[in-house]
Amino acid sequence: MLTVTDRGLYCAAGDFHIDPWRSVERAVITHAHSDHARPGSRTYLAADCGVPLLRCRLGGKASIRGLPYGEAVDLNGVSVSFHPAGHILGSAQIRMEHRGQVWVVSGDYKLQEDPTCSPFEPVRCHVFVTECTFGLPVYRWPDPRGVFQEVNAWWLRNQRARRTSLLLAYSLGKAQRMLVGVDPTLGPLFAHDAIRSFLPAYAAAGVRLPSVESATDEAVAGARGLGLVVVPTSAFGTAWPKGWGEVSVAFASGWMLLRNTRRRRGVDRGFVVSDHADWPGLLQAIRATGAERVWVTHGAASPLVRWLQEKGWEAEALPTQFGGDADTSSRECGAGGGAERED
Amino acid sequence: MERFTQLIVALDSATRAAEKLGALEDYFRQTAPVDAAWALVLLKGDAVRRVVKTTQLRAWGAEVAGLPDWLMDECYKVVGDWAETLALLLPTGRSPAPGSLADFVRQRLLPLIGAKEAAQRRLLERAWLELDTRQCLLWHQLITGGASLGVSRPLLVRALARVAGVDPASMALRLAEPGQPTREDFVRLMSEETARDVELRPYPFFSALPRAGEASLEEGGETWQVEWRWKGLRAQLVRRGGRVALWSRRGEVLTRTFPEVAEVGAGLPEGTVLDGELLAWRGDRPLAFAQLQRRVRRGGGGVALRGQVPVVLMVSDVLESEGVDWRNRPLHARRAELERVVAQFGEERKRWPSVRVDSAWLQGDLFASSFEPSLALKLSPLLAVKGRDELEAWHREVRAWGANGLLLKRRDSLYGAGCEPGVWWEWEADPLTCDAVLVAAQTGRGSGGTLLHQYSFAVWDGAELVPVAKARCGLSDVEDQALQDFVLQNATGRFGPVRAVRPVLVFQLAFDAIAPSARHRSGIILQGIRIRTWRKDKEPTEADNLETLRAMAPWGPAR
């Protein structure tokens, strides 16, 4: 059903690509993150609730068609439908059925609760193509409620010490999740405009948002020592405006689980919140699909592949865009420098 | 236990020293003495040695976690240490275990010491059920004798000094004395300052300035006292009030770290303070600085390490003799007094043959191999220098003697404090350099397996490239990033964590010494290696030969 081409996953029968790396005729998109949704293709098909975010990414001219979760469309004899993935608002798994064979491409997903998007729904299939960002047993996420309590406590402590709280988070998905999760009664909330630009789409989807002001130099300086400012991860290493006073910097990411990544990032705190499945989540999802064949992609795939093989699945690693070596993609995600990489 | 765990977590995540200090101070102010006493023992890090072997911990942990060895190894590669890997993998308790630190140590930690394997395993499994993940990490670190729990001794000293309201030097001295983890001992540690604390204070150190040009030696050899400069630890040996203290320049108390030098102090007359350099020493030359550092790490090490790395105090000045402050006398007078003190020490020691000491050297004599391996006091030899030519000759040969430069001191100089220009000069030896080709790069542990940690360099041996060194320091961030990209794009093969690259880039490496090595294919090892410059102007064929490098090695026994 699917093959890997130089432009990404391709379904020959239906003549469409999934999350292609380059421009194609027909692109079927799992979610609006920039490494999955790229401009330039002729037409796009995505889950309904993800279309507003996709439009932010792809621009007004792109031809995007939205499909509600669960509804199928026929593409050259292949029945295609979207199902919630629980990664970010509008994220979806793509189900394809053709001549009795069912394949599901998970896109990025997680099993944890998240008030900003519909939760993951396992879909029965013969072949499951899964992401693998955190494909090692050491990755086990703590309860997000506990983590948000830690964030609130950190914010309070900073206020007592008259330090402005700076929270770095990936600008689409994570940042909004953090804004929704902290206690807005503690103080004024600010966010970089890149993050605020997505908020209308969240509001339209029915997510209850606190009031978030734009993080201009003056605005934050006005609330210096009190405010919590959410900024994109591309802001790592930049010098903060002097008007913001003393600053405490935290990073919300699954990579913060490990001390060495925390140290390398040089932040004051790390909060373990991820929009990807942890190891138990990956295994639970794979089992729930009932698939006998598993393709593993988007992460350091080899340990998971070997584990699955030892447990009786037919599993293999798919090459990704980053040089054909699944391991280097984790470099981009975890250890890379200023570029925005999701986590 | 939980409050101590929180302290360790705070220390681990603090990026500024001020935060660590604050966390330590809060802890010691608010904790009951009986728990604080144990916390201090654990933070000092030298009392609880390795109780459980890491391999054992790993094996039992793998069984409890139910994971195959290869998967454990994959996890370890990304995490970087077993204590943390296991803490993350094991199904631990949901909430932190209650109870005081003292209870925890007595019930869980102490029983492990010397217990049989089966008993150890039972104790571990019970602990794993009770502790939560963060406590588990701390637990693993304690029992494997691992990391220093995120706090250096000087920081600990400052924090305790603040809580007790005493001078940090007094606290350093108090902490250096052996103590018991009891309530009484801790209360005594926190008591007010007394004369006893002040008695053993060192004098401020006087230091040489780097030679800034051709200024020195115009006045001829009589004005200047010339000695070798050694790379060791500058120290003062203080003998007063029937006690001995060995101080580093940074105010650390090293008396118990170097007991052989403390013994020397015990043999000196009352009211003596000597200034010198601590050096790892064997035969007639110092060992590499890295060997000395092994002794300093973890507070001294056991008897075996002391045998492998004997340490001496190479004294170059006397600051106090017979209770009198000698700093206001000129150097030539102090030197005479120093020679007298050392000679007298040697005479007295002859009556106790178990500790032998060398006699003062005459000026200008070359070394004879008359050193005894068991002595811990040496007199810094003076070099006979009549003019600039001789001085430069000594400077060129500095490495042959195991030193790393020359010290020039005005014979009329008083012993001041800090630095004064024109009085004492240090003249470092030029580093040795060679041009080598980059042949491989290696990922480090705990970098997620993706950050390149070390680069391997090779020189020509005939038509082949032979690796001679691994280094990383010396590159700017920009260069390092460029190199990492180059390696990823030009890898020719992969052997575990090592990526071979096309040998096209040339670098100039700087190093302090070459020694023969049977372990390495090239037959040599470069010490103190660092990258000096990226020679973008050179072709790989212009890199150095192994023969050239071998020629740089001085005569001397293999180490």
HADDOCK unambig.tbl for C-alpha pairs under 7 A between the chains (distance, minus, plus):
assign (segid A and resid 136 and name CA) (segid B and resid 75 and name CA) 6.43 0.50 0.50
assign (segid A and resid 137 and name CA) (segid B and resid 89 and name CA) 6.43 0.50 0.50
assign (segid A and resid 138 and name CA) (segid B and resid 75 and name CA) 6.53 0.50 0.50
assign (segid A and resid 138 and name CA) (segid B and resid 85 and name CA) 6.80 0.50 0.50
assign (segid A and resid 138 and name CA) (segid B and resid 88 and name CA) 5.23 0.50 0.50
assign (segid A and resid 138 and name CA) (segid B and resid 89 and name CA) 5.23 0.50 0.50
assign (segid A and resid 258 and name CA) (segid B and resid 79 and name CA) 6.38 0.50 0.50
assign (segid A and resid 260 and name CA) (segid B and resid 79 and name CA) 6.99 0.50 0.50
assign (segid A and resid 260 and name CA) (segid B and resid 446 and name CA) 6.39 0.50 0.50
assign (segid A and resid 260 and name CA) (segid B and resid 447 and name CA) 6.76 0.50 0.50
assign (segid A and resid 268 and name CA) (segid B and resid 13 and name CA) 6.56 0.50 0.50
assign (segid A and resid 268 and name CA) (segid B and resid 14 and name CA) 6.43 0.50 0.50
assign (segid A and resid 268 and name CA) (segid B and resid 15 and name CA) 6.16 0.50 0.50
assign (segid A and resid 269 and name CA) (segid B and resid 13 and name CA) 6.65 0.50 0.50
assign (segid A and resid 303 and name CA) (segid B and resid 71 and name CA) 6.74 0.50 0.50
assign (segid A and resid 331 and name CA) (segid B and resid 450 and name CA) 5.80 0.50 0.50
